[in-house]
Every structure is written in C-alpha cells, then in structure tokens.
Amino acid sequence: MTQPIRIGIVGMGGFAGSHHNTVARLEERGIVRLVCACDPRRAAFGAEQQAWRFGPRNVGVFDDYRPMLEACHGDLDYVVIPTPIQLHAEMHDAITFLGIPAYVEKPPTLDYVELGRMIAADSRARRSSLVGFNYIVEKSRLALKERLLSGEFGAIRGGTLSALWPRPSSYFTRNGWSGRLVIDGQVVLDSCFGNAISHFVHNMLFWAGAPGLYSWAQVAAVRAELYRAHAIEGADTFFVEADLATGCTLRFALSHACAGASTSSETVICEKAVLRYAVGGQIEIAWKDGRTERTASGPFDGLEENHIEYCRYLRGEIPRPATTLEDSRPFVVLNDLAHVSSGTIVAIPAQLVSHERDEKEQKDYVSVSGLAKAVDNFLSRGVWPGEAGWRRDKGDVVTPSDLGRFHGTVRAMAAANKAAARAGAAG
Ligand SMILES: NC(=O)c1ccc[n+]([C@@H]2O[C@H](COP(=O)([O-])OP(=O)(O)OC[C@H]3O[C@@H](n4cnc5c(N)ncnc54)[C@H](O)[C@@H]3O)[C@@H](O)[C@H]2O)c1
C-alpha cells in the first residue's frame, strides 16, 4: 500500500473550489491527502469547508499562503496554485524556495520574462512543477500524437483552432483581474487566448511539436489582430497567425464576444489526412484517399486526470509531468507576440455588436454579427477581419526578436484604454 501524496491548496473559491472537490474525491480513494489550505477570505467559505469535511480530515486552515507554508512545509509533496494569474509567480517562488513542487494552474504567467524567472526558480524544487493545461494527459490525444510522429499522416502542412466560448458580462466583473491588461504595473493580460481557451492554443502547439511526444512547436513569426466587444481593458477576440520554426502555419480564431453554445475545434492538416479533434466529442481522420476514421474522444475529467498523473510522476511511476513550465514557453511567447503584432486592441464596429439577455441564466451576453463568417474566412482563406470590414490596420509581422517591445506595447494598450474611458466620461 503506497502512502497518499500530501497536498496543500492555495485558495478556496473560484477554480480552487474545483480542486478541493477533486482532491476530496481522490482522498477517499487513498491517492492523496489534503494537509492544508488557505484563503484571505477563509470565513466566507465556511459552508464549503464543512462540505469538504475539513474538520474530520484534519486539514490545517490559514489566511495566507506564507504562514501555511511555514507551518506545513515539512508535510507537503506538492502545493496547488489555482489563484489569480498575477499571483502565480510569487506563490510558486515561495513554494519552490522550500524545495516543494507546485501544480500551477494555467496560464503559469502571461509575461515571458516572468516565465523565465519561474523556470529558473523551479530548479530548486525536488521535482518539476506541473502547469495545469487540462488536455495533454488525454489518452486519445497522446495516441493520436504518436501516430502523427510516426509519419502515418505525412508531414504537417498547417493547422487551425476555432473556439467561440460565450462569456457574459458578469464573467468580467467576478473578480478584480478578469479582462485586465495590467494591475499595479504588473502584467495580467487575461483574455480568451491567454486564459480560458489557452488549453487549446497549447494543444495546437503540442500537435505541431516534434521530435518527442512531449514537444511543443517553437514560434518563428506572428501576425495578429486583437479586438474587444465587451467593456474591458483587454481583448476578447483574437485572430492570430503563427509561422512555426518547422515551416508550417497555424491560424487561431478565438472569442468570448458571442452567445449560445460553446464550440471549439482543433484541426491539423497533414499531407495525407486532415485530423479534427473535439474535446469531449469526436476525433475524425479524413484521409485524402476518401476514407474517414471516426472515434469518440470520450468523457474526460481533466482536473482528476491531471492530479492522478502528477501523483504518478511524484511517485516515480512516470518520467515527467504532462506540461512543465519550460513546455509552456511557446504558448507564452505566442500570446505575447500576438499583443506586440496587434499593437492596439480595436473595438469591433458598434453596428455589428448587439446585447443579448439570457433570461434563463439571468445573464447578459454580447454578440457580433458575422463573427462565425469572419472566423471561417480567416481560418480557411486567410482573410483578416480588419481588411474585411472591421476597420483596422494590419498587425505587424513580428518574431521572437521583437519580444523586447512586449512590456511597452501592453503599457500603451492599457494607457489607450484609460484615455478612451476618460474621453467617454467627458463626452
Ligand atoms: N484548468 C482549468 O480548467 C481552469 C478553469 C478555471 C480557472 N482556471 C485557472 O485557475 C486560476 C484561478 O482562476 P479563478 O477564476 O478561479 O480566480 P479567482 O479570482 O476566482 O481566484 C481563485 C481563488 O484564489 C483565491 N485568492 C485570491 N488571492 C489570494 C491570495 N493572496 N492568497 C490565497 N488565495 C487567494 C481567491 O480567494 C479564490 O479562492 C487561474 O489561473 C485560471 O486560469 C483553470
């Protein structure tokens, strides 16, 4: 009988609550044990602490992660960081300073310089930290990537990601950091591309990554147009084209400025076949010779699978975590270069934006007329929405050598937003 892996969780609300639910279930199966948890508003989570049975499970509860680590660091195998993006780096620093690895929620950070510091700090931990991109552990994904690497489908010619994930206006007011570019001088950069849909962007780089199974493609050049329809500081709609170091091009069209059902589709175009992967849906392989293979990707609990696999890594049963901080670098660089390329975040023309009230949910959505067509035109034909009626200049073609412009670009975007808000208030 192996000993349960000992865990601490920073936070209790938001997605931290989902980690508590998962860890409580895994504790019943003897896989893990929750040693401690903290939250600056711990009193607000009294009912949750009861539901999670913190008392009988003998969980230490703290107001802050620092005293929690001071009291419990000798009893911890890993600490989960499911907190606001801009707090990840300081929490990861404090945890790895004590030699403890972390399960850092995605995105680890959206600032490539900060990511470099986190990668360096991680070398102090006993084992590598995990970044919580949900879908790399999927068995069906790993099996398909093996087939890609074996050359069965021929060389990768390109790929597209389409993801329309409606978010109501309340999503952006649920905490102090949603949709923000910068807080107190620190990069946040919360967006559909950098946060909620980042899993799928990371997945696309995973498909194109070689030579090993756990490889992510390096980005060589990026062009992007960033837009907003919600009243937020950052962008809620991204059109991005990335030339990879391998020579092929990926296109991404993502938005939170929509209503109705969420859709997402990862497509990989190869010499001999086109692969379409829908999480929780269907995997389709359309061969150029006319054959089509279809299988279900099957039900998948990303959080549970990631905790189980990370415990297996910490027990020495598998050689590496699904995504390390270093593996996240291509995603963070791509996100940062998309901002540098776009230069500005442009408001989607007002006559295209309508406001929709979902009476059942009691929530307000925005909807952009022609969005699905703009996505299709971009992904299939390379037509940029700016030139097709959304009225903006093209994004610059930028390369990793332009990353030095990243912080200045983000500061300028935040300043432009403030100036527009002031002008709006004055007018
Ligand atoms: N893997 C996934 O599918 C998934 C889904 C949703 C969110 N996330 C990620 O989880 C993270 C948190 O997102 P969220 O929307 O739940 O954020 P949130 O703002 O709701 O915060 C989460 C928790 O952090 C706590 N917290 C805030 N400041 C703290 C501090 N100083 N010390 C300790 N705890 C603190 C909050 O009280 C809350 O309990 C983000 O990185 C997000 O991208 C991942």
The ligand as an SDF file (V2000), in Angstrom:
LIG
                    3D

 44 48  0  0  0  0  0  0  0  0999 V2000
   -7.8090   24.2700  -15.6270 N   0  0  0  0  0  0  0  0  0  0  0  0
   -8.9930   24.8230  -15.8130 C   0  0  0  0  0  0  0  0  0  0  0  0
   -9.8740   24.2660  -16.4810 O   0  0  0  0  0  0  0  0  0  0  0  0
   -9.3080   26.1600  -15.1760 C   0  0  0  0  0  0  0  0  0  0  0  0
  -10.6320   26.6270  -15.1070 C   0  0  0  0  0  0  0  0  0  0  0  0
  -10.8650   27.8670  -14.4970 C   0  0  0  0  0  0  0  0  0  0  0  0
   -9.7970   28.6110  -13.9900 C   0  0  0  0  0  0  0  0  0  0  0  0
   -8.5280   28.1190  -14.0980 N   0  0  0  0  0  0  0  0  0  0  0  0
   -7.3790   28.8980  -13.5940 C   0  0  0  0  0  0  0  0  0  0  0  0
   -7.4420   28.9480  -12.1710 O   0  0  0  0  0  0  0  0  0  0  0  0
   -6.8390   30.1670  -11.7110 C   0  0  0  0  0  0  0  0  0  0  0  0
   -7.8180   30.8910  -10.8170 C   0  0  0  0  0  0  0  0  0  0  0  0
   -8.9000   31.3530  -11.5710 O   0  0  0  0  0  0  0  0  0  0  0  0
  -10.2940   31.7910  -10.8760 P   0  0  0  0  0  0  0  0  0  0  0  0
  -11.1400   32.2870  -11.9600 O   0  0  0  0  0  0  0  0  0  0  0  0
  -10.7760   30.7190  -10.0010 O   0  0  0  0  0  0  0  0  0  0  0  0
   -9.7680   33.0240   -9.9830 O   0  0  0  0  0  0  0  0  0  0  0  0
  -10.3990   33.7350   -8.6830 P   0  0  0  0  0  0  0  0  0  0  0  0
  -10.1140   35.1850   -8.7660 O   0  0  0  0  0  0  0  0  0  0  0  0
  -11.8000   33.2890   -8.5050 O   0  0  0  0  0  0  0  0  0  0  0  0
   -9.4640   33.1740   -7.5200 O   0  0  0  0  0  0  0  0  0  0  0  0
   -9.3360   31.8370   -7.1500 C   0  0  0  0  0  0  0  0  0  0  0  0
   -9.0170   31.7400   -5.6860 C   0  0  0  0  0  0  0  0  0  0  0  0
   -7.8240   32.4140   -5.3370 O   0  0  0  0  0  0  0  0  0  0  0  0
   -8.0240   32.9920   -4.0680 C   0  0  0  0  0  0  0  0  0  0  0  0
   -7.0500   34.0230   -3.7900 N   0  0  0  0  0  0  0  0  0  0  0  0
   -7.0060   35.2710   -4.2790 C   0  0  0  0  0  0  0  0  0  0  0  0
   -5.9590   35.9320   -3.7370 N   0  0  0  0  0  0  0  0  0  0  0  0
   -5.3390   35.0600   -2.9090 C   0  0  0  0  0  0  0  0  0  0  0  0
   -4.2160   35.1320   -2.0620 C   0  0  0  0  0  0  0  0  0  0  0  0
   -3.4920   36.2410   -1.9690 N   0  0  0  0  0  0  0  0  0  0  0  0
   -3.8950   34.0300   -1.3150 N   0  0  0  0  0  0  0  0  0  0  0  0
   -4.6150   32.8970   -1.4240 C   0  0  0  0  0  0  0  0  0  0  0  0
   -5.6830   32.7710   -2.2210 N   0  0  0  0  0  0  0  0  0  0  0  0
   -6.0410   33.8360   -2.9550 C   0  0  0  0  0  0  0  0  0  0  0  0
   -9.4410   33.5050   -4.1430 C   0  0  0  0  0  0  0  0  0  0  0  0
   -9.9870   33.7930   -2.8690 O   0  0  0  0  0  0  0  0  0  0  0  0
  -10.1120   32.3290   -4.7910 C   0  0  0  0  0  0  0  0  0  0  0  0
  -10.4030   31.3760   -3.8020 O   0  0  0  0  0  0  0  0  0  0  0  0
   -6.4400   30.9440  -12.9600 C   0  0  0  0  0  0  0  0  0  0  0  0
   -5.1090   30.6860  -13.2790 O   0  0  0  0  0  0  0  0  0  0  0  0
   -7.3590   30.3440  -14.0240 C   0  0  0  0  0  0  0  0  0  0  0  0
   -6.8500   30.4560  -15.3210 O   0  0  0  0  0  0  0  0  0  0  0  0
   -8.2740   26.9140  -14.6620 C   0  0  0  0  0  0  0  0  0  0  0  0
  1  2  1  0
  2  3  2  0
  2  4  1  0
  4  5  1  0
  4 44  2  0
  5  6  2  0
  6  7  1  0
  7  8  2  0
  8  9  1  0
  8 44  1  0
  9 10  1  0
  9 42  1  0
 10 11  1  0
 11 12  1  0
 11 40  1  0
 12 13  1  0
 13 14  1  0
 14 15  2  0
 14 16  1  0
 14 17  1  0
 17 18  1  0
 18 19  2  0
 18 20  1  0
 18 21  1  0
 21 22  1  0
 22 23  1  0
 23 24  1  0
 23 38  1  0
 24 25  1  0
 25 26  1  0
 25 36  1  0
 26 27  1  0
 26 35  1  0
 27 28  2  0
 28 29  1  0
 29 30  1  0
 29 35  2  0
 30 31  1  0
 30 32  2  0
 32 33  1  0
 33 34  2  0
 34 35  1  0
 36 37  1  0
 36 38  1  0
 38 39  1  0
 40 41  1  0
 40 42  1  0
 42 43  1  0
M  CHG  2   8   1  16  -1
M  END
$$$$
